[in-house]
């Protein structure tokens, strides 16, 4: 775990006379989780510090805002923000001051390069001659971007919005001064990732068995019966069925019953001739004929 110390120097400026408290917000760039501390101006101390401990390694943005009342209340009278990197086992100190004289404007290089179609929080600040971050009145620093033929915009709070790959120039200016700071950024296309492997499921077949039977019976002179069985598909077990037909006549002539079909693993052909009374019984797709007296 790492630590960050915000060291504030209250001396020497009109802003210092107005500011009675400062809020420090430390935001994790990766997770957007933020922790906050409030510092009230001590009458007997020109320098005070706020310390953040137990921080994970990574990139953070530290924002300080001065207010004209204690406990971070009232009107905002000054502000500054910077980006920083936390490393395990070390403390990062950020020196701040409420002074009127600006020596330089600084835009830290973003820790990660921007990509097309994304947003990024830019940070910039003013430094004094001692290299301390200067607490300036709100909206003193102004952002702009030269697109160089590529779509990009930047909001007043420093949020950069990109729409295409290319090179852009971001400028930070302090109103009322001639101070400028610029940084050139190369915007790349987002890296592509491969698709996941496809999975194809097999299709389970369906077996349909259809049996069509036709029976014609004429009482008296002639009897002709025909049964046709048709099986389509595959059946692992036979179908059991019972069919009984009885024909009675005074003078019987030759009757022929023929069954041809496959049910399960059984195939049979039966031909029977009967005179008088004929009884046919079919079981499991096979017909047995008996001859009556």
C-alpha positions in Angstrom: 0.0 0.0 0.0 1.1 3.6 -0.6 0.4 7.1 0.7 -0.3 10.6 -0.5 0.4 13.8 1.4 -1.2 17.1 0.4 0.9 19.9 2.0 -0.8 23.3 2.1 0.9 26.7 2.5 -1.7 29.3 3.5 0.5 32.3 3.5 0.7 35.5 1.4 -2.3 36.0 -0.8 -5.8 37.4 -1.0 -7.1 33.9 -1.7 -5.5 32.8 1.6 -7.3 35.5 3.4 -10.7 34.4 2.0 -10.2 30.6 2.2 -11.1 29.2 5.6 -11.0 25.5 4.7 -9.9 23.2 1.9 -11.4 19.9 0.8 -9.0 17.3 -0.7 -10.5 14.5 -2.9 -8.4 11.7 -4.1 -10.0 9.6 -6.9 -8.7 6.3 -8.2 -8.7 6.6 -12.0 -9.3 2.9 -12.5 -12.1 2.3 -10.0 -13.5 5.9 -9.7 -13.5 5.3 -5.9 -12.9 8.5 -4.0 -11.8 9.4 -0.5 -12.1 12.9 1.0 -10.6 15.0 3.8 -11.4 18.4 5.0 -8.7 20.8 6.4 -9.7 23.9 8.4 -7.3 26.8 8.4 -5.4 27.0 11.7 -4.8 30.5 13.0 -1.3 29.7 14.3 -0.1 27.5 11.4 1.0 28.6 8.0 1.5 25.0 6.8 -0.8 22.1 7.2 -1.0 18.6 5.7 -3.6 16.0 4.8 -2.4 12.4 4.5 -4.1 9.6 2.7 -2.8 6.1 3.6 -3.6 2.5 2.7 -3.8 3.3 -1.0 -3.5 0.6 -3.7 -0.9 1.0 -6.4 -2.3 2.9 -9.4 -3.2 6.3 -10.9 -5.1 8.9 -9.0 -6.3 12.5 -9.4 -6.0 14.8 -6.4 -8.4 17.8 -6.3 -8.2 20.6 -3.7 -10.9 23.2 -3.3 -10.8 26.2 -1.0 -14.0 27.6 0.7 -14.7 30.8 2.5 -16.2 29.0 5.5 -14.9 26.2 7.7 -15.6 22.5 7.1 -15.8 22.9 3.3 -18.9 25.1 3.5 -19.8 28.4 1.8 -18.5 29.6 -1.6 -15.6 28.0 -3.5 -12.8 30.6 -3.8 -9.9 28.5 -5.1 -9.1 25.2 -6.7 -6.3 23.0 -8.1 -6.0 19.5 -9.5 -3.2 17.1 -10.5 -2.7 13.5 -11.5 -0.2 11.3 -9.7 0.9 7.6 -9.4 0.8 5.7 -6.1 3.5 3.0 -5.6 3.6 0.4 -2.8 5.6 1.3 0.3 6.1 5.0 -0.6 4.6 8.4 0.1 3.8 10.9 -2.7 3.9 14.5 -1.5 2.0 17.2 -3.4 3.0 20.8 -2.3 0.3 23.4 -2.7 0.2 27.1 -2.0 -2.3 30.0 -2.1 -0.2 32.6 -3.9 -1.0 35.1 -6.6 2.2 34.8 -8.7 2.1 32.1 -11.5 5.4 31.0 -12.9 4.3 28.2 -15.2 1.3 26.2 -16.3 1.7 22.4 -16.5 -0.3 19.6 -18.1 0.9 16.2 -16.8 1.1 13.5 -19.5 -1.9 11.2 -19.1 -0.8 7.9 -17.5 -2.6 5.9 -20.3 -2.9 7.1 -23.9 -6.3 8.0 -25.2 -8.2 5.9 -27.6 -10.8 6.8 -30.2 -14.4 6.9 -29.0 -13.4 7.4 -25.3 -13.4 10.0 -22.6 -10.4 11.0 -20.4 -10.0 13.4 -17.5 -7.2 15.8 -18.2 -5.5 17.6 -15.4 -3.5 20.9 -15.5 -2.3 23.4 -12.9 -0.3 26.5 -12.2 3.0 26.4 -10.4 4.8 29.1 -8.4 8.5 29.8 -8.4 9.0 27.0 -5.8 7.2 24.4 -7.8 4.2 24.4 -5.6 0.7 24.0 -7.1 -1.1 27.3 -7.0 -4.7 27.5 -5.6 -6.4 29.7 -8.2 -10.0 31.1 -8.3 -12.5 28.8 -10.0 -12.5 28.9 -13.8 -9.2 30.7 -14.0 -7.7 27.8 -16.1 -9.3 27.3 -19.5 -9.0 24.2 -21.8 -9.0 24.1 -25.6 -8.1 21.5 -28.2 -6.8 21.7 -31.8 -8.3 18.8 -33.7 -5.8 18.7 -36.5 -8.5 17.3 -38.7 -9.7 14.7 -36.1 -12.8 14.8 -34.0 -12.0 15.8 -30.4 -13.6 18.1 -27.8 -12.7 19.1 -24.3 -15.1 20.3 -21.6 -14.4 23.2 -19.2 -13.6 20.7 -16.4 -10.9 19.1 -18.6 -12.8 16.0 -19.8 -11.4 15.1 -23.2 -13.8 13.4 -25.7 -12.3 11.7 -28.7 -14.1 10.3 -31.8 -11.4 9.2 -34.2 -7.7 8.2 -34.3 -5.1 10.8 -35.0 -3.1 13.6 -33.4 -4.5 16.4 -31.3 -3.0 19.3 -29.3 -4.5 20.2 -26.0 -3.9 23.7 -24.6 -4.3 25.1 -21.0 -4.4 28.9 -20.5 -4.8 31.1 -17.4 -7.2 33.9 -17.9 -5.8 37.4 -17.4 -2.2 36.2 -18.2 -0.2 35.2 -21.2 0.6 31.8 -19.6 0.0 28.7 -21.9 0.8 25.0 -21.7 0.3 22.5 -24.5 0.5 18.8 -24.9 0.3 16.7 -28.1 -1.6 13.4 -27.8 -1.7 10.5 -30.3 -5.1 8.9 -30.3 -5.1 5.3 -31.3 -7.9 3.0 -32.3 -9.1 0.6 -29.6 -7.5 -2.8 -29.7 -9.7 -5.6 -30.9 -10.2 -8.9 -29.2 -11.0 -12.2 -30.9 -14.5 -13.8 -30.7 -15.3 -16.8 -28.6 -15.3 -20.3 -30.1 -18.7 -21.4 -31.4 -20.4 -24.6 -30.2 -22.7 -26.7 -32.5 -25.1 -29.1 -30.9 -26.0 -32.3 -32.8 -29.6 -32.9 -34.0 -31.5 -35.9 -32.6 -33.4 -37.8 -35.2 -37.1 -38.6 -34.9 -38.5 -42.0 -35.9 -42.0 -42.2 -37.0 -43.8 -45.5 -37.6 -47.0 -45.5 -39.6 -49.2 -48.6 -40.1 -52.0 -48.5 -42.7 -54.4 -51.4 -42.8 -57.2 -52.1 -45.2 -59.8 -54.8 -44.6 -62.6 -55.7 -46.9 -65.2 -58.3 -45.9 -68.1 -59.6 -48.0 -70.6 -61.9 -46.3 -71.7 -64.8 -48.4 -69.9 -65.4 -51.6 -66.4 -64.0 -51.7 -64.1 -62.7 -49.0 -60.8 -61.0 -49.8 -58.8 -59.4 -47.0 -55.7 -57.3 -47.5 -53.6 -55.9 -44.7 -50.6 -53.6 -45.6 -48.2 -52.5 -42.9 -45.6 -49.8 -43.6 -42.9 -48.7 -41.2 -40.8 -45.6 -41.8 -37.8 -44.9 -39.6 -36.2 -47.2 -37.1 -37.9 -48.9 -34.2 -36.0 -50.7 -31.5 -38.9 -52.7 -30.2 -41.9 -54.3 -31.9 -45.5 -53.0 -31.5 -47.9 -55.4 -30.1 -51.4 -55.3 -31.4 -54.3 -57.8 -31.8 -56.7 -57.8 -34.8 -59.6 -60.4 -35.0 -61.8 -60.8 -38.0 -64.6 -63.4 -38.5 -66.3 -64.2 -41.7 -69.3 -66.6 -41.9 -71.0 -67.7 -45.1 -72.9 -70.6 -46.5 -70.7 -71.1 -49.4 -67.2 -69.9 -48.9 -64.7 -69.4 -51.7 -61.1 -69.0 -51.4 -60.0 -66.1 -49.2 -56.4 -64.9 -49.1 -54.9 -62.8 -46.3 -51.4 -61.5 -46.9 -49.4 -59.4 -44.4 -46.1 -58.0 -45.4 -44.3 -55.5 -43.1 -41.5 -54.8 -40.7 -42.2 -54.0 -37.1 -39.1 -53.9 -35.0 -37.1 -56.8 -36.1 -40.0 -59.0 -37.2 -40.9 -59.7 -40.9 -43.5 -62.2 -41.9 -45.7 -63.2 -44.8 -48.8 -65.4 -44.1 -51.1 -66.8 -46.7 -54.2 -68.7 -45.6 -57.2 -70.1 -47.4 -60.5 -70.7 -45.6 -63.9 -71.9 -46.6 -66.9 -71.2 -44.4 -65.6 -69.3 -41.4 -62.3 -67.6 -41.3 -60.7 -66.0 -38.2 -57.6 -63.9 -38.5 -55.6 -62.8 -35.5 -52.7 -60.4 -35.9 -50.2 -59.9 -33.0 -47.1 -57.7 -33.3 -47.6 -57.1 -37.0 -47.8 -60.9 -37.9 -51.1 -62.5 -38.9 -51.8 -66.1 -38.4 -54.8 -67.7 -40.3 -56.9 -70.6 -39.1 -59.3 -72.6 -41.3 -62.8 -73.2 -39.9 -64.8 -76.4 -40.6 
